[in-house]
Amino acid sequence: MAKVPRNFRLLEELEKGEKGIGDGSCSYGLEDGDDIMMSNWNGTIIGPGHTVHENRIYSLKIHCDQSYPDKPPTAQFLSRVNLPFVNQTDGKVDPNKLNVLAQWGKDSSIETILVGIRREMGSFNNRKLPQPPEGTTF
């Protein structure tokens, strides 16, 4: 199967992100519309219902370097959040502690990461973790 060039892949993701994902609980787009390399992205997650995250809005920065999509992008929370895979000093997501990054594959995408993080927020171990005050940032 032919390999899709990085920029074609990212253009596809940009188009999908601008249209919105499913129920609107996750969204993403370019940080700067003039970024021709499409490296820096913003992501937003609305916390899942029936958890300590319910109705909270979390912002993230996502960076796709030249090895994307062969290797996962880096993700960093701007909104303060207490999750086992998020560094509490700088908000960086540890790729070894988050399955969607640790098990990155050719079909994975920025959407995969955001949906995976949201799923983890609602998991049994994370749904009741004490959280920092809403609106605080790293």
C-alpha positions as CSV (number, residue, x, y, z in Angstrom):
1,M,0.0,0.0,0.0
2,A,1.3,3.5,-0.9
3,K,2.4,5.8,1.9
4,V,0.4,9.0,2.1
5,P,2.6,12.1,2.3
6,R,2.7,13.8,5.7
7,N,1.1,17.0,4.4
8,F,-1.8,15.2,2.6
9,R,-2.5,13.3,5.8
10,L,-2.5,16.5,7.9
11,L,-4.7,18.3,5.4
12,E,-7.2,15.4,5.7
13,E,-7.1,15.7,9.5
14,L,-7.5,19.5,9.3
15,E,-10.6,19.2,7.2
16,K,-12.1,16.6,9.5
17,G,-11.2,18.6,12.6
18,E,-12.8,21.7,11.2
19,K,-16.0,19.8,10.5
20,G,-16.1,18.6,14.2
21,I,-15.9,15.1,15.6
22,G,-19.0,13.0,16.4
23,D,-20.8,14.5,19.4
24,G,-18.6,17.6,19.6
25,S,-16.8,16.4,22.8
26,C,-13.4,16.8,21.1
27,S,-12.2,19.3,18.6
28,Y,-8.9,20.3,17.0
29,G,-7.4,22.7,14.5
30,L,-4.2,24.4,13.5
31,E,-2.7,26.9,16.0
32,D,-1.8,29.2,13.1
33,G,-3.6,29.0,9.8
34,D,-0.5,30.2,8.0
35,D,1.6,27.2,9.3
36,I,2.4,25.6,6.0
37,M,4.2,22.7,7.8
38,M,1.0,22.0,9.8
39,S,3.1,21.2,12.9
40,N,1.3,23.0,15.7
41,W,-2.3,22.2,16.6
42,N,-4.7,23.1,19.4
43,G,-7.0,20.5,20.8
44,T,-10.1,20.8,23.1
45,I,-11.7,18.1,25.2
46,I,-15.0,18.5,27.0
47,G,-14.9,16.2,30.1
48,P,-17.1,13.1,30.1
49,G,-20.3,13.1,32.0
50,H,-20.8,11.5,35.4
51,T,-17.1,12.1,36.3
52,V,-15.1,14.8,38.1
53,H,-14.4,16.1,34.6
54,E,-18.0,16.7,33.6
55,N,-18.6,20.1,31.9
56,R,-14.9,21.0,32.2
57,I,-13.1,22.2,29.0
58,Y,-9.5,21.1,28.6
59,S,-7.1,22.7,26.2
60,L,-4.1,21.0,24.7
61,K,-1.2,21.8,22.4
62,I,-0.3,19.0,19.9
63,H,3.0,19.0,17.9
64,C,3.4,16.9,14.7
65,D,7.1,16.8,13.8
66,Q,8.5,15.6,10.4
67,S,8.1,11.9,11.5
68,Y,4.3,12.2,11.8
69,P,2.2,10.1,11.1
70,D,4.8,7.3,11.4
71,K,5.5,8.4,14.9
72,P,2.9,10.0,17.3
73,P,2.8,13.7,17.9
74,T,3.6,15.2,21.3
75,A,0.6,16.4,23.4
76,Q,0.7,18.8,26.3
77,F,-2.2,20.0,28.4
78,L,-2.6,23.8,28.8
79,S,-5.4,23.3,31.3
80,R,-4.3,21.9,34.6
81,V,-5.6,18.3,35.0
82,N,-4.7,15.4,37.4
83,L,-4.3,12.2,35.3
84,P,-1.7,9.5,35.7
85,F,-0.3,10.0,32.2
86,V,0.1,13.8,32.5
87,N,3.2,15.4,34.0
88,Q,2.1,17.6,36.9
89,T,4.9,20.1,36.3
90,D,4.4,21.0,32.6
91,G,1.3,19.2,31.4
92,K,3.1,16.9,28.9
93,V,1.4,13.6,28.1
94,D,3.7,10.7,28.7
95,P,3.5,8.5,25.6
96,N,4.5,5.4,27.5
97,K,1.5,5.8,29.9
98,L,-1.2,6.5,27.4
99,N,-2.3,3.5,25.3
100,V,-3.3,5.5,22.2
101,L,0.3,6.9,22.0
102,A,2.1,3.8,23.2
103,Q,0.2,1.7,20.6
104,W,0.5,4.3,17.8
105,G,-0.3,2.9,14.3
106,K,-0.6,4.1,10.7
107,D,-4.4,4.6,11.2
108,S,-3.9,6.7,14.4
109,S,-4.5,10.5,14.2
110,I,-4.9,13.6,16.3
111,E,-8.5,12.7,16.8
112,T,-7.4,9.2,18.1
113,I,-5.4,11.0,20.8
114,L,-8.1,13.3,21.9
115,V,-10.8,10.6,22.0
116,G,-8.4,8.3,23.8
117,I,-7.6,10.9,26.5
118,R,-11.3,11.6,27.0
119,R,-12.0,7.8,27.3
120,E,-9.2,7.6,30.0
121,M,-10.8,10.5,31.8
122,G,-14.0,8.4,32.2
123,S,-12.2,5.2,33.1
124,F,-12.8,3.6,36.5
125,N,-9.4,4.6,37.9
126,N,-9.6,8.3,36.7
127,R,-13.2,9.3,36.9
128,K,-13.1,10.4,40.5
129,L,-9.5,11.6,40.8
130,P,-9.3,14.9,42.7
131,Q,-8.8,17.7,40.2
132,P,-7.2,21.2,40.5
133,P,-9.5,24.2,40.4
134,E,-11.3,24.7,37.1
135,G,-9.6,27.3,34.9
136,T,-6.1,26.8,36.2
137,T,-3.3,26.3,33.7
138,F,0.2,24.8,33.5
